[in-house]
């Protein structure tokens, strides 16, 4: 009920704000016209102060607005029998008459205008007020929804019949953890989700909430690849070095995303979740969909029908969309500047830099990307498409810089809930029934950065352990948030040219990469994955320096004696085969940690040394190796606990007592739901001969 009341008061406040804005603009217009037109006066013959003139204009504009709102509808009813041509001419004269009445009602009696001038002034003020009100209304979800309804009716009259059965919309709220969602619902921040889960407003419960556990690489690249394509094999992190190609793979780089998608298709034996009449919107990967827009893996293509930026062109070709998004974009930039200034003045800790271009990046993620993706999804629904998967990255971007449970992030969750409500309303006008599934790809864990706590980066610590020179001043490790890649793809700026220097000056020096609170260390001059014994022989102090540092939780390395071992402080060394009985350094990282580490150890491109940061089980904090105070990418805390919000009409994701673990498991659940809704959706696995072709 609190969420409903908040929504009602929010609508009232929005309407009052629009009315005040229109009044202010009308007042300014009246002042300008009084200065231009000689027969239009807002002051007495003896002259008045600027304040008196402004008050006169405000009262006149207010009276004219009220008369137009109250009297004009009555006049229209009285003139319904007047011929249209005569009525069109009468409009101008009646408007002028209303302005003269409004000036006469002014208690100061300072306003005056010639009748013919009053007609001109009234026409200009009506046009300006209408334009201002229209520009403000395009930001209103109700007005936007009404436009979509008209579009739906138009399409329904011309489009062919939609296929039978339910369609399914999968909405990914990037980075929203299970507990963050539950807390937002409890606080009344997400009334739409609350109604789905708990009923209310005379409606019954429609959805269930299920947590799922991510892989060790708790980031969008690994999770979404597994969800959409059924395989995230050999994705050890957000970025990693591959010795066979001597290249750094980065999940949000278009060329890397295309290669990862190709590998996943080959490994899984099918094209993906969306192969049958599907659409992929705002994702890193296509999922086998015929319709793709804002998909990073096709961002390097030049064909018009497959170009990633095509979704932006389609959206902004509508002037109303352009105005709606532009106004919201400017408001979001201002909001970020105010919020970051407040955090800096209050000396909040932890805190990272939010200057430079970040306000624009945030506005792109929370406004432009959201609006374009939501419009694409509603278009797919109105077209009757069978399966749609879309990613909304707004929360993830803000939580990285403001914190997962910050007020800034909570405000984004409230706006995302309104997007869900809009999509739900559009579903009522779609040509076929739709089931809406909401899920996340990972959560986020709070905590200050490794650099801010210890004054050095992971790369500095590695160089010290190798006996190499360490810079006097620690260099910042740039964030790899998805929104930055989306901005670059939209602007056609190659993600590869990001300024990151992955390769060392000499091949004998290690390459150190960061993926949230997961670090990867590779020695590029050694063609194979090095063993613990080889590393100790080459750099005797490196492994002990890392394992005993208070900011490091554990290490994973190969071993000649035990295949693989987990290393921790005080000489802890646990073979992978013994982790179930003796977890050692993994004890505080929660259930499933041992399985996740063993699986990553089996990947061909796992780094020579995998480093997971310290994790405090008491408060869930980790130490990011990137400049983020809300991070994900490794083990520890809320980052590994995502959610799946599914309709009760679909079968339960897992049986009672069973865990939903890993993105590939989520893929199998979603594929089963598509079969329940509309028959087989994913082709059976291909034969080895077909894969070879």
C-alpha positions as CSV (number, residue, x, y, z in Angstrom):
1,X,0.0,0.0,0.0
2,X,2.9,2.4,0.7
3,X,4.2,1.9,-2.8
4,X,0.7,2.7,-4.2
5,X,0.4,5.9,-2.1
6,X,3.9,6.9,-3.1
7,X,3.0,6.4,-6.8
8,X,-0.2,8.5,-6.4
9,X,1.6,11.4,-4.7
10,X,4.4,11.2,-7.3
11,X,1.8,11.6,-10.1
12,X,0.2,14.5,-8.2
13,X,3.6,16.2,-7.7
14,X,4.4,15.7,-11.4
15,X,1.2,17.3,-12.5
16,X,1.7,20.3,-10.1
17,X,5.3,20.7,-11.3
18,X,4.2,20.7,-15.0
19,X,1.5,23.3,-14.2
20,X,4.0,25.6,-12.4
21,X,6.4,25.3,-15.3
22,X,3.8,26.1,-17.9
23,X,2.7,29.1,-15.8
24,X,6.3,30.3,-15.5
25,X,6.9,30.0,-19.3
26,X,3.6,31.8,-20.0
27,X,4.6,34.6,-17.7
28,X,7.9,35.0,-19.5
29,X,6.2,35.0,-22.8
30,X,3.8,37.7,-21.7
31,X,6.7,39.8,-20.5
32,X,8.5,39.4,-23.9
33,X,5.4,40.3,-25.8
34,X,4.8,43.4,-23.6
35,X,8.2,44.6,-24.6
36,X,7.7,44.0,-28.3
37,X,4.1,45.0,-29.0
38,X,3.3,48.7,-28.4
39,X,-0.4,48.2,-27.8
40,X,0.2,45.7,-25.0
41,X,1.0,47.2,-21.6
42,X,1.7,45.6,-18.2
43,X,2.5,48.8,-16.3
44,X,0.7,52.0,-15.3
45,X,1.3,55.2,-17.3
46,X,3.6,56.5,-14.5
47,X,5.8,53.4,-14.8
48,X,6.4,50.6,-12.3
49,X,9.2,48.6,-10.9
50,X,10.4,45.4,-12.5
51,X,9.0,43.4,-9.6
52,X,5.5,44.9,-10.0
53,X,5.6,44.3,-13.8
54,X,6.6,40.7,-13.2
55,X,3.8,40.1,-10.7
56,X,1.3,41.7,-13.1
57,X,2.5,39.3,-15.8
58,X,2.3,36.3,-13.5
59,X,-1.2,37.2,-12.4
60,X,-2.3,37.8,-16.0
61,X,-0.8,34.5,-17.2
62,X,-2.3,32.6,-14.3
63,X,-5.8,34.0,-14.9
64,X,-5.6,33.4,-18.6
65,X,-4.5,29.8,-18.0
66,X,-7.3,29.2,-15.6
67,X,-9.9,30.7,-17.9
68,X,-8.6,28.6,-20.8
69,X,-8.9,25.5,-18.7
70,X,-12.3,26.2,-17.2
71,X,-14.2,28.3,-19.7
72,X,-12.8,27.0,-23.0
73,X,-14.3,23.5,-22.8
74,X,-17.8,25.1,-22.1
75,X,-17.4,27.4,-25.1
76,X,-16.5,24.5,-27.3
77,X,-19.7,22.6,-26.3
78,X,-21.8,25.7,-27.0
79,X,-20.2,26.1,-30.5
80,X,-20.5,22.5,-31.7
81,X,-23.2,23.5,-34.2
82,X,-21.1,26.3,-35.7
83,X,-19.5,25.3,-39.1
84,X,-15.9,24.2,-38.8
85,X,-14.5,27.2,-40.9
86,X,-16.4,29.7,-38.7
87,X,-15.3,28.0,-35.5
88,X,-11.7,28.1,-36.7
89,X,-11.9,31.9,-37.0
90,X,-13.8,32.3,-33.8
91,X,-11.1,30.5,-31.8
92,X,-8.6,33.4,-32.2
93,X,-11.2,36.0,-31.2
94,X,-12.4,34.0,-28.3
95,X,-8.9,33.5,-27.1
96,X,-8.3,37.2,-27.3
97,X,-11.5,37.9,-25.4
98,X,-10.3,35.5,-22.6
99,X,-7.0,37.4,-22.4
100,X,-8.8,40.7,-22.0
101,X,-11.0,39.2,-19.3
102,X,-7.9,37.9,-17.6
103,X,-6.2,41.3,-17.7
104,X,-9.4,42.9,-16.3
105,X,-9.4,40.4,-13.4
106,X,-5.9,41.6,-12.3
107,X,-6.4,43.5,-9.0
108,X,-3.6,46.0,-9.8
109,X,-5.5,47.0,-13.0
110,X,-2.2,47.7,-14.8
111,X,-2.6,45.3,-17.8
112,X,-4.2,46.6,-21.0
113,X,-4.2,45.6,-24.7
114,X,-5.9,46.7,-27.9
115,X,-8.5,44.0,-29.0
116,X,-6.5,43.1,-32.1
117,X,-3.3,42.9,-30.1
118,X,-5.0,40.7,-27.5
119,X,-5.8,38.2,-30.3
120,X,-2.1,38.0,-31.2
121,X,-0.9,37.8,-27.6
122,X,-3.5,35.1,-26.8
123,X,-2.5,33.0,-29.8
124,X,1.2,33.2,-29.0
125,X,0.7,32.4,-25.3
126,X,-1.5,29.4,-26.2
127,X,1.0,28.0,-28.6
128,X,3.9,28.4,-26.2
129,X,1.9,26.9,-23.3
130,X,0.8,24.0,-25.5
131,X,4.4,23.3,-26.7
132,X,5.7,23.5,-23.1
133,X,3.0,21.2,-21.8
134,X,3.6,18.8,-24.6
135,X,7.3,18.7,-24.1
136,X,6.8,18.0,-20.3
137,X,4.1,15.4,-21.0
138,X,6.4,13.3,-23.2
139,X,8.4,12.4,-20.1
140,X,5.2,11.2,-18.4
141,X,4.8,7.4,-18.5
142,X,1.0,7.6,-18.8
143,X,1.2,9.9,-21.9
144,X,3.9,7.6,-23.4
145,X,1.7,4.6,-22.7
146,X,-1.3,6.2,-24.5
147,X,0.9,6.8,-27.5
148,X,1.8,3.1,-27.5
149,X,-1.8,2.1,-27.3
150,X,-2.6,4.1,-30.4
151,X,0.3,2.5,-32.1
152,X,-1.0,-0.9,-31.0
153,X,-4.4,-0.3,-32.5
154,X,-2.9,0.9,-35.7
155,X,-0.7,-2.2,-36.0
156,X,-3.5,-4.6,-35.0
157,X,-5.6,-3.4,-38.0
158,X,-2.8,-3.9,-40.5
159,X,-0.5,-6.7,-39.2
160,X,-1.1,-10.4,-39.9
161,X,-2.5,-12.6,-37.1
162,X,0.0,-13.5,-34.3
163,X,1.0,-17.1,-33.6
164,X,-1.0,-19.0,-31.1
165,X,0.2,-19.4,-27.5
166,X,1.9,-17.2,-25.0
167,X,4.8,-15.0,-25.8
168,X,7.6,-14.6,-23.2
169,X,9.5,-11.4,-22.3
170,X,12.8,-11.9,-20.4
171,X,13.9,-8.6,-18.7
172,X,17.4,-8.6,-17.2
173,X,18.0,-6.0,-14.5
174,X,21.7,-5.9,-14.7
175,X,23.5,-6.2,-11.4
176,X,20.5,-6.3,-9.1
177,X,21.1,-8.9,-6.5
178,X,18.4,-11.0,-4.9
179,X,18.6,-9.3,-1.5
180,X,18.7,-5.8,-3.1
181,X,15.5,-6.6,-4.9
182,X,13.8,-8.0,-1.8
183,X,14.8,-5.0,0.2
184,X,13.6,-2.6,-2.5
185,X,10.2,-4.4,-2.4
186,X,10.0,-4.2,1.4
187,X,10.8,-0.4,1.3
188,X,8.0,0.2,-1.2
189,X,10.5,1.3,-3.9
190,X,9.2,-1.2,-6.5
191,X,5.4,-1.4,-6.2
192,X,5.0,-3.3,-9.5
193,X,7.3,-6.1,-8.3
194,X,5.6,-6.0,-4.9
195,X,2.2,-6.5,-6.5
196,X,3.5,-9.5,-8.5
197,X,4.9,-11.1,-5.5
198,X,2.3,-10.3,-2.8
199,X,-0.8,-9.3,-4.6
200,X,-2.7,-6.2,-3.6
201,X,-5.1,-3.7,-5.3
202,X,-7.6,-6.5,-5.6
203,X,-5.1,-8.7,-7.5
204,X,-3.7,-12.1,-6.7
205,X,0.0,-13.0,-6.5
206,X,1.3,-13.8,-10.0
207,X,5.1,-14.4,-9.6
208,X,7.6,-16.2,-7.5
209,X,11.1,-15.1,-6.5
210,X,14.0,-17.6,-6.7
211,X,17.7,-16.9,-6.0
212,X,20.4,-18.4,-8.2
213,X,24.1,-18.7,-7.7
214,X,26.5,-17.4,-10.3
215,X,29.7,-18.9,-11.5
216,X,33.1,-17.7,-10.1
217,X,33.1,-15.1,-12.8
218,X,30.1,-13.2,-11.6
219,X,29.8,-10.7,-14.4
220,X,27.5,-10.0,-17.4
221,X,29.8,-11.5,-20.0
222,X,29.9,-15.0,-18.4
223,X,26.3,-15.0,-17.0
224,X,24.6,-13.7,-20.2
225,X,26.6,-15.9,-22.5
226,X,25.5,-18.9,-20.4
227,X,21.9,-17.8,-20.2
228,X,21.4,-16.9,-23.8
229,X,23.6,-19.5,-25.5
230,X,23.7,-22.4,-23.0
231,X,27.5,-22.3,-22.5
232,X,30.0,-20.0,-20.8
233,X,32.8,-22.6,-20.9
234,X,36.2,-21.0,-20.9
235,X,35.1,-17.6,-19.7
236,X,37.3,-17.2,-16.6
237,X,36.7,-13.5,-16.0
238,X,35.6,-10.2,-17.5
239,X,39.0,-9.9,-19.2
240,X,41.8,-12.4,-19.5
241,X,44.9,-13.0,-21.5
242,X,45.0,-15.9,-24.0
243,X,48.5,-17.2,-24.6
244,X,47.8,-19.0,-27.8
245,X,46.6,-15.9,-29.6
246,X,48.6,-13.4,-27.4
247,X,45.4,-11.3,-27.1
248,X,43.5,-9.9,-24.2
249,X,39.8,-10.9,-24.3
250,X,37.3,-8.4,-22.9
251,X,33.7,-9.3,-22.6
252,X,32.4,-5.8,-23.5
253,X,34.6,-5.5,-26.6
254,X,32.6,-6.1,-29.8
255,X,35.3,-8.3,-31.4
256,X,35.7,-10.4,-28.2
257,X,31.9,-10.7,-27.8
258,X,31.5,-12.0,-31.3
259,X,34.2,-14.6,-30.7
260,X,32.8,-15.7,-27.4
261,X,29.4,-16.1,-29.0
262,X,30.9,-18.2,-31.8
263,X,32.6,-20.4,-29.2
264,X,29.5,-20.8,-27.1
265,X,27.4,-21.8,-30.2
266,X,30.0,-24.4,-31.1
267,X,30.2,-25.8,-27.5
268,X,26.5,-25.8,-26.8
269,X,25.5,-27.3,-30.2
270,X,22.7,-24.8,-30.9
271,X,22.4,-21.1,-31.8
272,X,20.8,-20.0,-28.6
273,X,17.6,-19.3,-26.6
274,X,15.9,-17.0,-29.1
275,X,16.2,-19.0,-32.3
276,X,12.5,-19.2,-32.9
277,X,10.9,-15.8,-33.6
278,X,13.1,-14.2,-31.0
279,X,14.5,-10.7,-30.4
280,X,17.6,-9.6,-28.5
281,X,17.7,-6.0,-27.2
282,X,20.5,-4.2,-25.4
283,X,22.5,-7.4,-24.8
284,X,26.2,-8.4,-25.1
285,X,25.1,-11.4,-27.2
286,X,22.4,-12.2,-29.7
287,X,21.0,-15.5,-28.4
288,X,20.3,-16.7,-31.9
289,X,17.6,-14.1,-32.4
290,X,16.6,-13.0,-35.9
291,X,15.9,-9.5,-34.6
292,X,18.8,-7.8,-32.9
293,X,19.3,-4.2,-31.8
294,X,21.9,-2.6,-29.5
295,X,23.7,-6.0,-29.3
296,X,27.4,-5.7,-28.8
297,X,28.5,-8.9,-30.6
298,X,27.2,-7.4,-33.9
299,X,28.5,-3.8,-33.3
300,X,31.3,-4.3,-35.7
301,X,29.0,-5.3,-38.6
302,X,28.2,-2.9,-41.3
303,X,25.0,-4.4,-42.8
304,X,22.1,-2.1,-42.1
305,X,19.8,-4.9,-40.9
306,X,22.3,-6.3,-38.4
307,X,24.0,-3.1,-37.2
308,X,23.9,-2.7,-33.4
309,X,23.1,1.0,-33.6
310,X,20.0,0.5,-35.7
311,X,17.9,0.5,-32.5
312,X,18.9,4.1,-31.8
313,X,18.0,5.3,-35.2
314,X,14.6,3.6,-35.0
315,X,13.8,5.1,-31.6
316,X,15.0,8.7,-32.3
317,X,13.3,8.9,-35.6
318,X,10.1,9.7,-33.6
319,X,10.4,13.4,-32.5
320,X,8.3,12.7,-29.3
321,X,10.8,10.0,-28.3
322,X,13.7,12.3,-28.9
323,X,12.2,15.1,-26.8
324,X,11.2,12.7,-24.0
325,X,14.7,11.2,-23.8
326,X,16.6,14.4,-24.2
327,X,14.8,16.1,-21.3
328,X,15.3,13.1,-19.1
329,X,19.0,12.9,-20.2
330,X,19.6,16.5,-19.1
331,X,17.7,16.0,-15.8
332,X,19.8,12.9,-15.1
333,X,23.1,14.7,-15.7
334,X,22.0,17.3,-13.3
335,X,20.9,14.7,-10.8
336,X,24.3,13.0,-10.9
337,X,26.3,16.2,-10.5
338,X,24.2,17.1,-7.4
339,X,24.5,13.6,-5.9
340,X,28.2,13.4,-6.5
341,X,28.7,16.9,-5.0
342,X,26.7,16.0,-2.0
343,X,28.7,12.8,-1.4
344,X,32.0,14.8,-1.8
345,X,30.8,17.6,0.6
346,X,29.7,15.0,3.2
347,X,33.0,13.2,2.7
348,X,31.3,9.9,2.3
349,X,33.4,6.7,2.4
350,X,34.0,4.7,0.4
351,X,33.9,7.0,-2.6
352,X,35.4,6.9,-6.1
353,X,35.8,9.7,-8.7
354,X,32.6,10.6,-10.5
355,X,33.9,13.5,-12.6
356,X,34.9,13.8,-16.2
357,X,32.5,12.2,-18.6
358,X,30.9,10.0,-16.0
359,X,27.7,12.1,-15.6
360,X,27.1,11.6,-19.4
361,X,27.8,7.9,-19.2
362,X,25.4,7.5,-16.3
363,X,22.7,9.5,-18.1
364,X,23.2,7.3,-21.2
365,X,22.8,4.1,-19.1
366,X,19.9,5.2,-17.0
367,X,18.0,7.2,-19.6
368,X,19.0,6.6,-23.3
369,X,19.7,2.9,-23.1
370,X,16.6,2.3,-20.9
371,X,14.2,4.3,-23.1
372,X,15.5,2.7,-26.3
373,X,15.5,-0.8,-25.0
374,X,12.0,-0.5,-23.4
375,X,10.6,1.0,-26.6
376,X,12.2,-1.9,-28.6
377,X,10.6,-4.5,-26.2
378,X,7.2,-2.8,-26.4
379,X,7.5,-2.8,-30.2
380,X,8.3,-6.5,-30.2
381,X,5.3,-7.2,-28.0
382,X,2.9,-5.2,-30.2
383,X,4.3,-7.1,-33.1
384,X,3.5,-10.4,-31.4
385,X,7.0,-11.8,-31.2
386,X,7.4,-15.1,-29.4
387,X,10.5,-14.5,-27.2
388,X,12.2,-11.3,-26.3
389,X,15.3,-10.9,-24.1
390,X,16.4,-7.4,-23.0
391,X,19.1,-6.0,-20.6
392,X,18.6,-2.8,-18.6
393,X,22.0,-1.7,-17.3
394,X,20.9,1.4,-15.3
395,X,21.3,0.0,-11.8
396,X,24.6,-1.7,-12.4
397,X,26.2,1.5,-13.7
398,X,25.0,3.7,-10.8
399,X,25.8,1.0,-8.1
400,X,29.4,0.7,-9.3
401,X,30.0,4.4,-8.4
402,X,27.5,5.1,-5.7
403,X,27.2,1.8,-3.9
404,X,24.7,-1.1,-4.3
405,X,22.5,0.1,-1.4
406,X,23.0,3.8,-1.8
407,X,20.1,6.3,-2.2
408,X,21.2,6.9,-5.7
409,X,20.9,3.3,-6.6
410,X,17.5,3.0,-4.9
411,X,16.2,5.8,-7.1
412,X,17.2,3.9,-10.2
413,X,15.4,0.8,-8.9
414,X,12.2,2.9,-8.5
415,X,12.5,4.1,-12.1
416,X,13.2,0.6,-13.4
417,X,10.0,-0.6,-11.6
418,X,8.1,2.0,-13.6
419,X,9.6,0.6,-16.8
420,X,8.3,-2.8,-15.7
421,X,4.8,-1.3,-15.1
422,X,4.9,0.2,-18.6
423,X,5.8,-3.1,-20.2
424,X,3.1,-4.8,-18.2
425,X,0.5,-2.3,-19.4
426,X,1.6,-2.7,-23.0
427,X,1.2,-6.4,-22.7
428,X,-2.5,-5.9,-22.1
429,X,-2.8,-4.4,-25.6
430,X,-0.5,-6.9,-27.4
431,X,-2.0,-9.2,-30.0
432,X,-1.2,-12.2,-27.9
433,X,-0.8,-12.9,-24.2
434,X,2.6,-12.4,-22.6
435,X,4.4,-13.9,-19.6
436,X,7.0,-11.5,-18.1
437,X,10.1,-13.0,-16.5
438,X,12.5,-10.7,-14.7
439,X,16.0,-11.9,-13.8
440,X,19.5,-10.6,-13.0
441,X,22.9,-11.8,-14.2
442,X,24.7,-11.1,-10.9
443,X,24.6,-8.9,-7.8
444,X,27.1,-6.4,-6.4
445,X,29.2,-6.5,-3.3
446,X,30.1,-3.3,-1.5
447,X,33.5,-2.2,-0.3
448,X,36.3,0.2,-0.9
449,X,38.8,-0.4,-3.6
450,X,42.1,-2.3,-3.0
451,X,44.0,0.8,-4.1
452,X,42.3,3.2,-1.7
453,X,42.8,0.8,1.3
454,X,46.4,-0.1,0.7
455,X,47.8,2.6,-1.5
456,X,48.8,0.3,-4.3
457,X,47.1,-1.7,-7.0
458,X,47.2,-5.4,-7.6
459,X,49.7,-4.8,-10.4
460,X,52.0,-3.0,-8.0
461,X,51.8,-5.9,-5.5
462,X,52.6,-8.4,-8.2
463,X,55.6,-6.4,-9.4
464,X,56.9,-6.2,-5.8
465,X,56.6,-9.9,-5.4
466,X,58.5,-10.4,-8.7
467,X,61.3,-8.0,-7.6
468,X,60.4,-5.5,-10.3
469,X,60.3,-1.7,-9.8
470,X,57.0,-0.4,-8.4
471,X,55.7,3.1,-9.4
472,X,55.8,5.6,-6.6
473,X,52.2,6.5,-7.2
474,X,49.6,3.8,-7.7
475,X,47.8,4.1,-11.1
476,X,44.0,3.7,-11.2
477,X,42.6,0.6,-12.8
478,X,39.8,1.7,-15.2
479,X,36.3,0.3,-14.7
480,X,34.9,-2.0,-17.3
481,X,31.2,-1.3,-16.8
482,X,28.9,-2.4,-19.6
483,X,27.4,1.1,-20.0
484,X,30.8,2.5,-21.2
485,X,30.9,-0.1,-24.0
486,X,27.3,0.7,-25.0
487,X,28.2,4.4,-25.3
488,X,31.2,3.6,-27.4
489,X,29.2,1.2,-29.6
490,X,26.5,3.8,-30.0
491,X,29.0,6.5,-31.0
492,X,30.9,4.0,-33.2
493,X,34.1,4.5,-31.1
494,X,36.1,1.2,-31.0
495,X,36.1,-0.3,-27.5
496,X,39.7,-1.5,-28.2
497,X,40.9,2.0,-28.1
498,X,40.1,2.5,-24.4
499,X,43.6,3.5,-23.3
500,X,44.2,0.4,-21.2
501,X,47.7,-1.0,-21.4
502,X,47.5,-4.7,-20.9
503,X,50.9,-5.7,-22.4
504,X,54.0,-5.1,-20.3
505,X,57.2,-3.4,-21.6
506,X,59.0,-6.8,-21.7
507,X,57.4,-10.2,-22.4
508,X,59.1,-11.6,-19.3
509,X,57.0,-9.3,-17.1
510,X,53.6,-10.5,-15.9
511,X,50.3,-9.3,-17.3
512,X,47.9,-8.3,-14.5
513,X,44.2,-7.8,-15.3
514,X,41.3,-6.9,-13.0
515,X,37.7,-8.1,-13.1
516,X,36.0,-6.6,-10.1
517,X,37.5,-8.3,-7.1
518,X,39.0,-11.0,-9.3
519,X,42.6,-10.6,-10.5
520,X,44.4,-12.6,-13.2
521,X,48.1,-12.9,-13.6
522,X,49.7,-14.4,-16.7
523,X,53.3,-14.7,-17.9
524,X,53.2,-14.1,-21.6
525,X,56.6,-15.6,-22.4
526,X,55.6,-19.0,-21.1
527,X,53.3,-20.8,-23.7
528,X,51.5,-23.0,-21.2
529,X,49.7,-22.4,-17.9
530,X,52.5,-22.4,-15.3
531,X,52.5,-24.6,-12.3
532,X,53.1,-23.5,-8.7
533,X,56.5,-25.1,-8.9
534,X,57.5,-23.2,-12.0
535,X,56.3,-19.9,-10.5
536,X,58.2,-20.5,-7.3
537,X,61.4,-21.3,-9.2
538,X,61.0,-18.1,-11.3
539,X,59.7,-15.7,-8.6
540,X,60.2,-17.3,-5.1
541,X,58.5,-14.5,-3.2
542,X,55.5,-13.9,-5.5
543,X,52.9,-16.5,-4.3
544,X,53.7,-15.9,-0.6
545,X,53.5,-12.2,-1.1
546,X,50.1,-12.4,-2.6
547,X,48.7,-15.1,-0.3
548,X,49.7,-13.4,2.9
549,X,48.5,-9.9,1.9
550,X,45.5,-8.9,4.1
551,X,43.6,-7.7,1.0
552,X,43.8,-11.2,-0.7
553,X,41.4,-14.0,0.0
554,X,42.9,-16.9,-1.9
555,X,44.8,-17.9,-5.0
556,X,44.3,-20.7,-7.5
557,X,47.3,-22.2,-9.3
558,X,48.2,-25.4,-11.1
559,X,50.3,-27.9,-9.3
560,X,52.3,-30.9,-10.5
561,X,51.5,-32.9,-7.4
562,X,47.8,-32.2,-7.1
563,X,46.6,-30.8,-10.5
564,X,45.4,-27.6,-8.8
565,X,45.7,-26.0,-5.4
566,X,44.1,-23.2,-3.5
567,X,46.6,-21.0,-1.5
568,X,45.9,-18.9,1.4
569,X,47.5,-17.0,4.3
570,X,50.0,-18.6,6.7
571,X,51.0,-21.3,4.2
572,X,47.5,-22.7,3.6
573,X,47.6,-25.0,0.6
574,X,44.5,-27.1,-0.2
575,X,44.3,-29.5,-3.2
576,X,41.2,-29.0,-5.3
577,X,40.2,-32.6,-4.7
578,X,40.1,-32.0,-0.9
579,X,38.1,-28.8,-0.9
580,X,34.8,-30.5,0.0
581,X,36.2,-31.8,3.2
582,X,38.7,-29.0,4.0
583,X,37.7,-25.7,2.5
584,X,40.6,-23.7,4.0
585,X,40.7,-20.2,2.5
586,X,37.3,-20.7,0.8
587,X,35.4,-21.2,4.1
588,X,34.0,-17.7,4.2
589,X,33.0,-17.5,0.5
590,X,29.7,-19.4,0.8
591,X,28.2,-22.5,-0.6
592,X,29.3,-23.6,-4.1
593,X,32.6,-21.8,-3.9
594,X,34.6,-25.0,-4.2
595,X,32.6,-26.2,-7.3
596,X,33.0,-22.8,-8.9
597,X,36.8,-22.8,-8.4
598,X,37.2,-26.3,-9.7
599,X,35.1,-25.5,-12.8
600,X,37.2,-22.5,-13.6
601,X,40.4,-24.5,-13.1
602,X,39.3,-26.8,-15.9
603,X,39.1,-23.9,-18.5
604,X,41.8,-23.8,-21.2
605,X,42.5,-20.1,-20.8
606,X,42.5,-19.8,-17.0
607,X,45.3,-17.5,-15.9
608,X,48.6,-18.7,-14.3
609,X,47.5,-17.2,-11.0
610,X,43.8,-16.5,-10.2
611,X,43.5,-14.0,-7.3
612,X,40.3,-13.4,-5.4
613,X,40.2,-10.5,-3.0
614,X,39.5,-10.5,0.7
615,X,35.8,-11.0,1.7
616,X,34.3,-10.1,5.1
617,X,31.3,-12.5,5.6
618,X,30.0,-10.2,8.4
619,X,29.2,-7.2,6.2
620,X,29.6,-8.8,2.7
621,X,32.4,-6.4,1.7
622,X,35.1,-7.1,-0.9
623,X,38.0,-5.1,-2.2
624,X,37.7,-4.3,-5.9
625,X,40.8,-4.2,-8.0
626,X,39.0,-1.7,-10.2
627,X,37.8,1.8,-9.3
628,X,34.4,0.6,-8.0
629,X,32.7,0.7,-4.6
630,X,30.1,-1.7,-5.8
631,X,31.8,-4.5,-7.7
632,X,31.3,-8.0,-9.1
633,X,33.3,-10.5,-11.0
634,X,34.6,-12.8,-8.3
635,X,33.5,-14.6,-5.2
636,X,32.3,-13.1,-2.0
637,X,29.1,-11.4,-0.8
638,X,26.0,-10.4,-2.7
639,X,27.6,-10.4,-6.1
640,X,27.2,-14.1,-6.5
641,X,23.4,-14.2,-5.5
642,X,21.3,-13.2,-8.5
643,X,17.5,-13.6,-8.8
644,X,14.8,-15.1,-11.1
645,X,11.3,-13.6,-10.9
646,X,9.0,-15.9,-12.8
647,X,5.2,-16.2,-13.3
648,X,3.4,-18.9,-11.3
649,X,1.9,-20.1,-14.6
650,X,5.3,-21.5,-15.4
651,X,6.7,-24.6,-13.7
652,X,9.0,-24.0,-10.7
653,X,12.6,-23.3,-11.7
654,X,13.9,-26.1,-9.5
655,X,12.5,-28.7,-7.1
656,X,12.2,-27.9,-3.4
657,X,15.6,-28.2,-1.8
658,X,17.5,-28.0,-5.1
659,X,19.9,-25.1,-5.8
660,X,19.8,-23.1,-9.0
661,X,23.5,-22.8,-9.7
662,X,25.3,-21.4,-12.7
663,X,24.2,-19.5,-15.8
664,X,24.0,-22.7,-17.9
665,X,21.4,-24.1,-15.4
666,X,19.4,-20.9,-15.8
667,X,19.5,-21.4,-19.6
668,X,18.0,-24.8,-19.3
669,X,15.2,-23.5,-17.1
670,X,14.3,-20.7,-19.5
671,X,14.4,-23.1,-22.4
672,X,12.0,-25.4,-20.6
673,X,9.6,-22.4,-20.0
674,X,9.6,-21.6,-23.7
675,X,8.6,-25.2,-24.5
676,X,5.8,-24.9,-21.9
677,X,4.6,-21.6,-23.5
678,X,4.8,-22.4,-27.2
679,X,6.4,-25.8,-27.9
680,X,10.0,-26.5,-28.8
681,X,12.1,-23.3,-29.1
682,X,15.7,-24.5,-29.3
683,X,16.7,-27.0,-31.9
684,X,18.2,-30.2,-30.7
685,X,22.0,-30.4,-30.4
686,X,23.7,-30.8,-33.7
687,X,25.8,-33.7,-34.7
688,X,29.6,-33.5,-34.7
689,X,29.6,-33.4,-38.5
690,X,27.2,-30.4,-38.5
691,X,29.4,-28.7,-35.9
692,X,32.4,-29.2,-38.1
693,X,30.6,-27.6,-41.0
